[in-house]
Amino acid sequence: MNITNIVLFVHVIGAIGYCLGIGMWLFVLVGLRRAQRVEQVRALIHLNDLSGPFGAGSAVVLLGAGLYLALTAWSLLTSWILVALISLFLMVPTSAALIAPRRRALVDQMAREAPEGTISLALVQRIHDPVLLIVVQTVAALLLGLVFLMTTKPNLVGSLIVMVVALLLGLASSLLVSRMRRTPEPGMVDQRVRDKEPIG
């Protein structure tokens, strides 16, 4: 066993961890969009608080180990490695920059809510921010594209096609889901609140 094999193992673990982190984000988003009470939202955000650092750390491990392997065991000029590294270096910080402020706004709005009860329209709008779903779902599709590059090692044209197709599939699927679950109108939220109020 040599250092390259160990770093390759670490690289794979980082990829698995990052996929799990993105998968957890998708799970949390689905749960948030189904939540009807503040307690449910708070529990899901707490779950994201626990899983978020794990996903971020895995992304760093994935990038660091991948760059080491590209410089030592392979070559930065290898087509699929070049496309994969550029994709990662663009994807990780861009997704973090798009998600972080929206998550912070969601947490801030949740802090202004009552300790328990039906969620407000303002919190519903934060939860249904379409950018959150688009970014997370697109990153998940891009990760599948990266796994395809790692296993099949296509040439430059093939690698670019794989990542473009993954990007388009991620965007298209997230837009489709967003349209299926539109943000409730104010009247709908008010009606939902009235329906939950006790009679008498």
C-alpha positions in Angstrom: 0.0 0.0 0.0 1.4 3.4 -1.0 0.4 7.0 -0.4 -1.5 7.2 -3.7 -3.8 4.4 -2.7 -4.5 6.1 0.7 -5.2 9.4 -0.9 -7.5 7.7 -3.5 -9.4 6.2 -0.6 -9.6 9.6 1.1 -10.8 11.1 -2.2 -13.6 8.5 -2.5 -14.6 9.0 1.1 -14.8 12.8 0.4 -17.0 12.2 -2.6 -19.3 9.9 -0.7 -19.5 12.5 2.1 -20.2 15.4 -0.2 -22.9 13.3 -1.9 -24.4 12.5 1.5 -24.3 16.2 2.4 -26.2 17.2 -0.8 -28.6 14.4 -0.3 -29.3 15.6 3.3 -29.9 19.1 1.9 -32.5 17.6 -0.5 -34.1 15.7 2.3 -34.3 18.8 4.5 -35.8 20.9 1.6 -38.5 18.3 0.9 -39.3 18.2 4.6 -39.4 22.0 4.9 -41.7 22.3 1.9 -44.1 19.8 3.6 -43.8 21.4 7.0 -46.9 23.1 8.4 -45.7 24.1 11.9 -42.8 26.1 13.2 -41.6 23.1 15.3 -41.2 21.0 12.2 -39.2 23.7 10.5 -36.9 24.1 13.6 -36.2 20.4 13.8 -35.3 20.2 10.1 -33.0 23.3 10.4 -31.3 21.7 13.4 -30.7 18.5 11.3 -29.2 20.7 8.6 -27.0 22.3 11.3 -25.6 18.9 12.2 -25.1 17.7 8.6 -23.9 21.0 7.0 -20.3 20.9 8.4 -20.0 17.3 7.4 -20.8 18.1 3.8 -18.6 21.2 3.7 -15.7 19.2 5.2 -16.2 16.4 2.7 -16.1 18.9 -0.2 -12.7 20.2 1.1 -11.4 16.6 1.4 -12.7 15.8 -2.1 -11.0 18.8 -3.7 -7.7 18.4 -1.8 -7.3 14.7 -2.4 -8.4 15.1 -6.1 -5.9 17.8 -6.7 -3.1 15.8 -5.1 -4.0 12.7 -7.3 -4.2 14.9 -10.4 -0.7 16.3 -9.7 1.0 13.1 -8.7 -0.7 10.0 -10.1 -2.3 11.5 -13.3 -1.9 14.9 -15.0 -3.8 18.1 -14.9 -3.8 17.9 -18.7 -5.8 14.7 -18.6 -9.1 15.6 -20.2 -11.6 14.2 -17.7 -9.5 15.3 -14.7 -9.3 18.8 -16.0 -13.1 19.0 -16.6 -13.8 17.4 -13.2 -11.5 19.7 -11.3 -12.8 22.8 -13.0 -16.4 21.7 -12.4 -15.6 21.1 -8.7 -13.8 24.4 -8.2 -16.8 26.2 -9.8 -19.5 24.2 -8.2 -18.5 24.1 -4.5 -18.0 27.8 -3.9 -20.8 28.9 -6.2 -23.3 26.6 -4.5 -22.1 27.7 -1.1 -22.4 31.4 -2.0 -26.0 30.9 -3.3 -27.2 28.7 -0.5 -25.6 30.4 2.6 -27.4 33.8 2.5 -30.8 32.2 1.8 -30.3 29.7 4.6 -29.3 32.5 6.9 -32.5 34.5 5.9 -34.6 31.4 6.6 -33.0 30.9 10.1 -33.5 34.6 10.9 -37.1 34.5 9.8 -37.6 31.4 11.9 -36.2 33.2 14.9 -38.9 35.8 14.6 -41.6 33.2 14.6 -43.6 32.1 17.7 -42.0 29.1 19.5 -44.7 26.8 18.1 -47.7 27.0 15.8 -48.6 27.3 12.1 -45.8 28.9 10.0 -46.3 32.4 8.7 -46.5 33.5 5.1 -43.0 35.1 5.4 -41.5 31.8 6.5 -43.3 29.9 3.8 -41.8 32.3 1.2 -38.3 31.7 2.6 -38.8 28.0 2.5 -40.0 28.0 -1.1 -37.2 30.2 -2.4 -36.7 28.5 -5.8 -33.0 29.2 -5.8 -32.4 26.8 -2.9 -34.0 23.9 -4.7 -32.5 24.7 -8.0 -28.9 24.9 -6.6 -29.1 21.8 -4.5 -30.8 19.6 -7.1 -28.4 20.9 -9.8 -25.4 20.1 -7.7 -26.7 16.6 -7.1 -27.0 16.1 -10.9 -23.5 17.5 -11.4 -22.1 15.1 -8.8 -23.6 12.2 -10.8 -21.8 13.6 -13.8 -18.5 13.7 -11.9 -19.0 10.1 -10.8 -19.5 9.2 -14.5 -16.3 10.9 -15.4 -14.4 9.1 -12.7 -15.6 5.7 -13.8 -15.5 6.0 -17.6 -12.7 8.6 -18.1 -13.9 10.0 -21.4 -12.0 12.3 -23.7 -12.3 16.1 -23.5 -15.4 16.4 -25.8 -17.1 13.5 -24.0 -16.3 15.0 -20.5 -17.7 18.4 -21.5 -20.9 16.7 -22.9 -21.4 14.7 -19.7 -21.2 17.8 -17.5 -23.4 19.9 -19.8 -26.0 17.2 -19.9 -25.8 16.8 -16.1 -26.2 20.6 -15.7 -29.2 20.7 -18.0 -30.8 17.8 -16.3 -30.3 19.3 -12.9 -31.8 22.6 -13.9 -34.7 21.1 -15.8 -35.6 18.7 -13.0 -35.4 21.4 -10.3 -37.5 23.8 -12.4 -40.1 21.1 -12.9 -40.3 20.4 -9.2 -40.5 24.1 -8.4 -43.5 24.5 -10.8 -45.2 21.5 -9.2 -44.8 23.0 -5.8 -45.4 26.7 -6.1 -45.3 29.1 -3.2 -48.7 29.3 -1.6 -50.6 32.5 -2.2 -51.4 34.7 0.9 -55.1 33.7 0.7 -54.2 30.0 0.7 -52.0 30.4 3.8 -54.7 32.4 5.6 -57.2 29.7 4.7 -54.9 27.0 6.0 -54.5 28.9 9.3 -58.3 29.3 9.6 -58.8 25.6 8.9 -56.5 24.7 11.8 -58.2 27.1 14.3 -60.4 25.4 16.8 -64.2 25.9 16.3 -66.1 27.6 19.0 
